Amino acid sequence: MPLTYSSYLKLDEILSAQNPHAEEPEHDEMLFIIIHQIYELWFKQILHELDYLQKLFINNDTGRALHTLKRVLTILKVVVAQVDVLETMTPLEFLSFRDRLESASGFQSFQFRELEFALGYKRESTFVHYPEGSTARHRLEIRYRQPALWDAFLHYLAHNGLDVPKDLLTRDVTQPIQPSPAIQKTLIEIYWHQPIISQVCERLVDLDEGVQEWRYRHVKMVERTIGAKEGTGGSAGIEYLQSTLLKPVFPDLWAIRTEF
């Protein structure tokens, strides 16, 4: 059978994957399912791009790194904009099918946790939410042990002859990224004397800000939909989500702003 548009994109499988949990589903449940499936597809693509970006940093390919960062930033804008669509659903419309979600919760999105790990926001406590032996747990354990994007960026700086302390190049990559006065000094020098590399720095700030914007829009969407209620699956809901706000993944790039 010749390859077709439908068979190439696996449309039969994709379009049959929206299954509301009721004999007579509520109208808005379809929107809820499709939006979250799209989120997961975008998360998959962002992870694909971040893995590629790490390789580009290691290979000192500044041009392609900037291009890839632009693509990730553009995807993030689409991801944030999708919140507008979800916010067309009123609290009562969500309430009409919320009970059918049972223990299912966006909190369980292992791809978003992978994204956090890839950016360097790692917590071993995350594993408790995924059963041992599950595909999600296995993928997260691999990401946990892998260097983060920031680690690849530090190697990129070192490759370009910039001063990066050896202990940062050999750090325990399972630990969250901590601010470094030594790296901040190097970054300031980059902004003054290395215009091309400073562009890479600025795109990383854009990436960090984009993830923070997504978190903020998600928090406000949840708040306007369920208020201060407990989240589905027993999560803390808005209280937990608010605790994730304003936590940069690249703290050194923000710390230097006061030094110019």
N, C-alpha and C positions, 0 to 999 in steps of 0.2 A: 504494500500500500504506500503511495507517495506521501511525502511529508506535507502536511497542511498547516495553515495558521492555527487551527484548533488543536491538532495533535502536537505541534511544536510547543505550544504554551500550556499543554495539559488542561485545556479549558473544561473538559468533562469532569475531571477531578476537582478543579478549583471551584467551578460553579455549582457543584453538588455538595460543597463543604459548609453551606449555611443552613444549619438545622436547628430552628427554634425548638425549645424543650416544652412543647405543649401541642395537643391535638388541634387546638384553635389558637395559634400564636398571636400575641399582641403585635400590632402593626410596627411599633418602633423597635421590637427585638431584632428585626432584620438589620436595621441601621446599626445597632449596637454591635452585632456580630461582625458585620462587614468592616466597620471602622477599626475594630481591634485586630481583625485578620490583616488589614492593610498595615497597621502599626507593626505587626510582627514581620511582615515582608520588608518594610523599610528598615527595621532593626537588623534583619539579615543582611541587607545591602550595606548598611553603615559598617557592620562588622567586617564585611568583605573588603570595604574600602580602607578601613583602619589597619587591617592586616597588610594590605598592599602598601599603605603609607609607611608602616614600620620598615618594610623592605627597602623602600625608596630612601628613607633616612639612613639606613645602614649602608646603602650603596652611594650615598652622597649625591642623590639625584634631586637637586633643588627645584628644577623646573617642573618635573612631574609631581613632586611633593606639593607644590603650590596648586597645581591643577587638581590634584586629588582632594586637597583640603577644600578647594572651592566647591567641588562636587558634594562633599559631605555637608558643607554649610548650606548648600541649596536644598539638599534632602531634608535637613533639619527644619528649614523654613516651611517645607511642605508638611512635615510631621506636626509642627506647631499650628499651622493653618487648619489642619484637620480637626482641631479642637473646636473651631467655629461650627463645623458641621455637627459635631456631637452635642454642642450646646443648643442646637435647635430642639433638642428633646427636653421637655419640661420635667420637673420632679415627679409629677403624677404619672407621666408617660413611662418614666423609668420604674417607678414603683409598681406599675402594672405587671411587670415580669421579673422584678428583682429577686423574688423568692426562688425563682427557678434556677438562679445561678448557684444555689446551695453553697458549697465551699469554694467555688471558683472565684478567683480574684486576680486583678491585674498585678497584684503584689507577687504573684507566682510566675511572672514572665521571666523565664530563665535567660532569654536573649537580652532583655534589658539589664539583668545582672551581669551577663557577659560583657555588655557594653560598658558598664561601670568598671568592671575588672580591667578591660582593655585600656581604659583611660587612667587606670591607676587607683581607683577608689575600691580597695579590696578589704573585705571583712570575712574572716573565717566563719563567723556566726551565720553568714548567709546560707551555708550548707544545710543547716537544720531544716530548712523549708523544702528540701528535695530528698526523696528516699535514696538510701545507699543502693547502688547498682542501677539507678535510673539513668537514662540518656542525659537528662538535664544535669544531674549531679556530676556525671563523668565530664561533660563539657565544661562545667564550671571549675572542676578540679584542675583541668588542663589550663584554663585561662588563669587560674590563681597562681600557677607555677610559672607562667610565661612572663617575660618582661612586658611592662606597660608601654604605651606610646611615648611617655616622657623619657623612659630609659633609652629608647631608640633615638629620641631627639638629643639626649645628652651625648650619645656616641657620635651623632651627626656633628654636633658642635666640636667635639674633640678631633674628629677627622678633619675639620676645617682649621685646626691649629689653635683653637680657643681653649682657655684654661678651665678644665673640668676636673675637680678632685677625683683621684683614683678610687676613693672609697665610694663615691657615687656611681662610678662606672661598674663597680662590683657589688653593689648593695643587694640586700635581700629583697628580691622583687615581689615577694608575697606581702610585703608591708606597704601601708599607704605612703604616698609621697609626702615628704616633710619639707618645709621651707629650708633653704640653704643660703646663708649670707654670701658664701663664696660664689654660688651660681648667680645670685642677684648681681654681684659685682661684674661678673662676666656678661650678663645680659645687658647691663647698662652700657658697657663698652660696645656691645653689638649695636645697640640703638644709635650710638654716636658715630661709629666708624664702619659698620657693616650693613649697608642699606638693604641688600638682597636678603641676608639672613634675618634682618629685622622684620622683613615682610612675612617670613615664615613664623616668626614669633607672634606677629599681629594676627595671623590666621589662626594660630593656636588659641589666642585670646578669644577670637570670634567663636571658635569651637566650644570653648569652655562656657562662654556667655550663652551660646545657643542651647547647650544642654540645660543650663540654669533657667533659660526662658521656657523651655519645654516643661521643666519641673513646675515652674510658677503657673503656667497656663493649665497644667494638669491639676494642680492643687485647687485653683479657683473653679475649674469645671466641676470637680468633685464637691467642693463646698456649695456651689449653687444648686447642685443636684440632690445631695443627701444631707447637707448641713454638717452638724457635728456627730451624726450617727456613726455607729461602728461600721467599719468596712465589711464587704462581703468576705466570706472565709474567715471571719473573726479578727481581721486586721484592725489596727487602731484607727483606720480611716484618716480623716483630715489631720488629726494630731500627729500621726507618723509622717504624713506627707509634708507638713509644715516644717518638721525637723530636718528635712533634706534640703531645704532652701538655702541659698547663699553660701554654699560650700564649694568653693572652686577646686577643680582637680589639678590645676597648675598654679599653685599659690605663689610661686616666685615671680611669674609673669604679672601678677597683680600687685605684689609687694613693691615692685620697682617704680610704680606710677608716682609715688610721692618723692622720688629722688631726682626727677628731671627739673 
